[in-house]
Amino acid sequence: MLVPSQWNGQYTCPDDHTLQTFTMNVTRSGAFNTIASVDVNGAVIPMSGAYAIAYNVLTLHNDVPISRVYLSDNYTTVVLNAILANATYVSGTLIFSESNKAVNCSVSMTRTKGNYMYNGFSYVKDNERSLSSFCRNRNVLYTCSIT
């Protein structure tokens, strides 16, 4: 359901109340081997973790140190804990941390690209509206799904 896919997201942290946008690309998905990259203002952060299909839970952590500076705090680690509400929407928490402090930030993402299946054939579509139109034109909505 996650591979390959592109997500546009945003998060807000309680310490600075700034809305930050980002793009996440998932390139591999598995119970213990999910790989993604997150682009925040041109800085690409490789992330890895797990996707629990049975619970639709995604957990990723940064693979290289990051730098999120707020006041005197320099957060070097980030963890994404999220639930896939449906095939095109994710919400959860980003946890930025340093050695003795952490900040929990609310995050949400909308799927912008991904693979779609129709009668066993895979198609790439750009968004959920594209999928709905794709399925409706075939008059067999129940055979369409996002993979």
C-alpha positions in Angstrom: 0.0 0.0 0.0 2.9 2.4 0.6 5.3 1.6 -2.2 6.1 3.6 -4.2 4.3 6.7 -3.0 4.8 10.4 -2.5 3.1 12.4 0.3 2.8 16.1 0.9 2.8 16.9 4.6 2.8 19.5 7.3 3.7 19.7 10.9 3.4 22.1 13.8 5.4 22.1 17.0 4.2 23.6 20.3 7.5 25.3 20.9 7.5 27.6 17.8 3.9 27.2 16.5 5.2 27.4 12.9 3.5 25.4 10.1 6.3 23.5 8.3 5.6 21.7 5.0 7.5 18.8 3.6 7.4 16.0 1.0 8.0 12.3 1.8 8.8 9.6 -0.7 8.4 6.0 0.3 10.6 3.7 -1.8 10.4 0.5 0.2 7.7 -0.8 2.5 7.8 -3.8 4.8 7.1 -4.9 8.3 10.7 -4.2 9.4 12.2 -2.6 6.3 10.4 0.6 5.3 12.6 3.2 3.6 11.6 6.8 2.9 13.2 10.2 2.3 11.8 13.4 3.6 12.5 16.8 1.9 12.1 19.8 4.2 13.1 23.0 2.4 15.5 21.2 0.2 17.2 19.3 3.0 16.6 15.6 2.3 16.5 13.3 5.4 16.8 9.6 4.8 14.5 7.6 7.2 13.8 4.0 7.9 11.5 2.0 10.1 8.5 -0.3 10.0 5.0 -0.4 8.6 2.5 -2.6 10.4 -0.1 -3.4 7.7 -2.6 -5.1 10.1 -2.8 -1.9 12.1 -1.9 0.7 9.4 0.8 2.1 11.7 3.9 3.7 10.2 7.1 4.4 12.3 10.2 5.9 10.8 13.3 7.4 12.3 16.1 9.5 10.8 19.2 7.6 9.5 21.5 10.5 9.8 21.6 13.3 12.4 19.4 16.3 11.7 19.5 19.8 13.1 16.4 21.5 14.3 17.4 24.4 16.4 14.9 26.2 18.5 16.2 28.7 21.1 19.1 26.9 22.8 17.9 23.4 21.9 19.4 21.5 19.0 17.3 18.5 18.2 19.3 15.8 16.3 16.8 13.0 16.1 13.3 12.7 14.6 10.8 9.9 14.8 7.5 9.7 12.9 4.7 7.8 14.5 1.6 7.8 12.3 -1.6 6.0 11.4 -2.9 5.6 7.8 -6.5 6.8 8.2 -7.1 5.7 4.6 -5.0 5.1 1.5 -4.5 8.8 0.9 -4.3 10.4 4.4 -1.9 9.9 7.3 -1.8 11.7 10.7 0.3 11.3 13.8 3.3 12.7 15.7 6.8 13.8 14.9 9.1 13.6 17.9 12.2 15.8 17.7 14.7 14.9 20.5 18.1 15.6 21.8 19.9 13.9 24.7 17.6 15.1 27.5 14.7 16.8 25.8 11.9 16.1 23.3 9.1 18.0 21.5 6.0 16.3 20.1 4.7 17.9 16.9 1.4 17.1 15.2 1.8 15.9 11.6 -0.5 15.1 8.7 0.2 13.9 5.1 -1.8 13.5 1.9 -0.8 11.1 -0.8 0.0 12.8 -4.0 1.4 9.9 -6.1 1.2 6.2 -6.0 0.4 2.9 -7.7 -3.2 2.0 -8.3 -4.5 -1.5 -9.2 -7.3 -2.3 -11.6 -8.0 -6.0 -12.3 -4.5 -7.0 -11.5 -2.8 -4.3 -13.6 -0.8 -1.5 -12.0 -1.2 2.1 -13.0 0.5 5.3 -11.7 -1.9 8.1 -10.8 -1.3 11.5 -9.3 -3.9 11.8 -6.6 -7.1 10.4 -5.1 -9.4 12.3 -7.5 -7.5 10.7 -10.4 -8.1 7.3 -8.8 -11.8 8.0 -8.4 -12.2 9.1 -12.0 -10.1 6.1 -13.2 -12.4 3.6 -11.3 -15.6 5.4 -12.2 -14.8 5.3 -15.9 -14.6 1.5 -15.6 -18.0 1.1 -13.8 -16.4 -1.4 -11.4 -15.4 0.6 -8.4 -14.9 -2.5 -6.2 -12.0 -3.8 -8.3 -9.9 -0.6 -8.0 -7.6 -0.1 -5.1 -4.5 1.8 -4.1 -1.4 -0.3 -3.6 
